[in-house]
Amino acid sequence: MAVTAVVMVRRKLNHTFPMFFTYAVFQVLSNIGLYAASHTSYRNYFFAYWVSTCLSIVLGFLVIHEIFEYAIRPYAGLRDLARMMFHWVALIMLLVSGIIGFTSPGGNAEHIALALANLERGIRMMQVGMLLFIAVFSGRLGLTWRDLPCGIAFGFGIFACADLTMFSLRAQLGPAWNMALSKITSSAYLLSTMIWSTYALLPQAARIRVEVPFQPVFDRWNQAALSISGAGGGAQTATPSDQPAYLTDLQATVENILKKTNGHSH
């Protein structure tokens, strides 16, 4: 993670992906702090671990938001709709995690730990979803698998899949396997950090873009999102010259069909 952060500063990628850069720096500093806390007392390490986990969860969520917004940057309607959806998702996840955590048996420390663990699992599922989104729509969005956003999603997706799998196995196999499963999770995270550092070193100049080639599917989604959010006055204010070419063709086809139908009826 230190290598990734240094490379991002050297290549000025920290300005393009500030949340991921913050996440990388935080991981370095938090691990140093946890290592120091582990040599003092278990109580200090316990609180340091959960504070670090809480901040890591928040940064992980912000990284997902950053990558998703970067991917759909040319589509203002989708970007605004996605921002609103992310806010609601964050609120719902906090409420659900808090309810599950604080209604479970145990003391205050156990309640907080369970709530954060549930919140962390929710973030992991979103990271897997981000990887699937990039894998399916990267071509339509003008992204390639050599681009840093794809590498960030790839690294998070691998670690999230491993973490969720190990969590399920830990619940089934019992505490006797905790150490072995934790080693597997740590190895998966190490692989993710290697992926991020490798992608940070790859040339990025060729993939920086301000526009995405015209794609009818995403353009339709963008128009629908603009209508929902009310941006630009909605679809009803659009003039024929503002409409995409495929809408003009569609209207012409419908008008021809109506004319033929009326001609036969007469």
N, C-alpha and C positions, 0 to 999 in steps of 0.2 A: 504493500500500500504506500510506503514511503517512496518507492521508485515511481509508482504511478503519479503521486502528487508532484514530485519533482519534474517529471517529464511533462505533465500538464502545464506547469508554470513556464517551463522553457519554451513550449510550443504554443503558449497563450490559450490553451484549451480550457483553462480555469475560468476564463471569461464567458466561454460558450456554455460550459456545464458547471456553473458555480456550486450547485447542490451536491453533485457527485464529487467535486473537488473537496468540498467541506466534509463530506462523508469519509473520504480517504484520509484526510488529515485527522479527523476525529478518531478513526480506528487506530491510527498510530499512537495518538496521545492517550486514548483510553486503555489500550493494552499496556502501555508503560505504567499508567496509574494503577491498573489492576495487579500488575506484577509487584509493584511496590506495596500495595495494600495486602496482598497475600502473604507478605513477610512480616506483617504486624500482628493482626489478629483476625480470626474468622468473622467477627462482627463487622470490622472495618471492610473486609473483603465482600461480605454479604451486601452491605449497603452500597458500596462502590459498584458492585456488579449490577445491581438492579437499577441504579441511577444511569449507569452506562448503557444498559439495555434499553431503558426508556428513551434516552436521547437517540440511540441507534435506530429505534423503531420510527421515531419522528423523521429522522434524516432519510431512512429507507423509503418512507412514504413520499417525501418531497422529491427524492430521486426518481421514483416512478412517475410522479407528476411532471417533472422536468423532461424526461425522455419522451413521454407521451405527447406533451405540448410541442416538443421539437419535431416529432414525426409528422404532426398535422399542422405545422406552422402556417402553410399557405392557405389553409381553410379556416377563415375567421369564425364562421358559424360553428363548426365542429370544435374549435378551440375554446370558444366561450361556453358551449354546452358541456364540454369535458371538464372545464374548470368548476362549473356549478355542480356537476355530478361528483367530482372528487371531494368537494366540501361536504356534500351530503353523506357520501360513503365514509369519510373520516368521522363525522358525527355519529353515524349509526354504529360503526365499529367501536367507538369509545363507549357508547351506551350499552351495547350488548356485552362487551368485555367487562365493564364495570358491574353490570347486573349479575353475570355469571360468577364473577370473582367474589363479590361481596355477599352473595346469597349462599355461598358454599360454606361448609363447616370449617372451623379453624379460627386462628387469631388474626389480628390486623395484618401482620407480616405475610401470612399465608394468603389472605385475601388479595393484597397488592400483587404478590408474586403470580397468583393464578390469573388475575385480570391482565397483567402485562404479558403473560404467556399466551393467553387467548388473543390478545391484540397482535402479538408477534406472529402467530399463526395466520391471522387474517392478512397481514402484510406479505407473508410468504406466498399465500395464494394469489395475491395481486401481482407479485413478481413473476409467478409462473404464467399468469394471464398476460402480462406485458411481453414475455418471451413469445407466447403463442401469437399475440397480435403482430409483433415485428416479423415473425416467421411467415405469417400468412399474407400480410399487406406491405411488406418492405418494398417489393417491386413496384406496386402501385403508388407508393409514396416517394419514389425516387431514391430509396436507400439501398445500399449493398451490404453484404456481410463483412466488408472491409472497413465499414464506418464505425466510429467509436460508439454511437448510440446502440447499434446492434451488438457490439461487444459488451457494453454495460448490461444490456438485457440478457445476453447469453450467460454472463457470469452470475448475475442474480438468479436467473432461472435454474441453473445447475445447482447452486447452493440451496435455493428454496425447495427444489424437488428432494434433494438429499435430506434436508432438515425435516421436512414434513414426513418423509418415509421413516427416518430414524425415530421421530417422535411417536409414530404409530407402533413401531416395533418395540420401543421402550415400554409402552403401555401394555403390550401383549407378553413380552418376555420377562418383565420384572426387573428389579434393581440389580440383579446379578450381572446383567448385560450392559449396564449403564456406561461403564468405562469403555468397553469395546465400541459401542454405538457412538459415544462422544468422539472417539478417535476418528471414526468414519466421517462424522460431521465436520470435524476440524480439517480433515484431508480434503473434503469437498470445498470448504472455504478457501483453503490454500490454492486449490486449482482455480477457483474464481479469481483470486488476486493475481495469479499468473496470467489469466486471460485478460484482465483489465490492464495490466502493465504492458502486455504484448500489443493490445489494441492501441494503447496510448503512444507506443513507439511507431505504429504504422503511419504512412503518409496520409494526411487528412485533407490536403489542399484540394485535391480533385473532387472531393465529395461535398465541399461547402457549396450550398446552393440557396438561392432566394426564391426560386419557383420550382414547382413540381410539374412535369408534363401533364397535359389535360387528361383527366380520367373521368369518364361519364359517371361511374358509380359513386366516386367520392364527391363529384360535383353535385349530384342529386342529394347525397347525404348532407352536404354543406348547405344547399338551398333549404332543405327541411329543417336543419338546425337553426338557420337564420330566421325562418318563420316562427319556430318555437320560441326562440329567445327574443323575437321582436326587433332584431337588429336590422337597420336599413328600412324600417317601415313595413317589413313583411313581404311576402310574395305578391300580394295584391297590388303593390305600388310599382312593381317592375314594369318597365316599358319593353316593347318587343325587341328594341335594340340591345337591352340589357340581358335578355334571355340567352341561355346557351344555345348553340346551334342545334343540338338534338331536340330541344323543346320546340323550336321553330318547325323542324321537320315533322315532329309528332303532331303539332297543331294542324299543319298542312294536310297530313294524312287523314286526320279526323274530319276536317272540313270536306275533303274529297269524298269520303265515305258518306257523310251526311247529304252531300249534294246528289250522289248517286241514289241514295235511299229515297230522297224527296222526289227525284225524277221518276223512279219506278212507281211510287205511290200515286203520282199524278197520271 
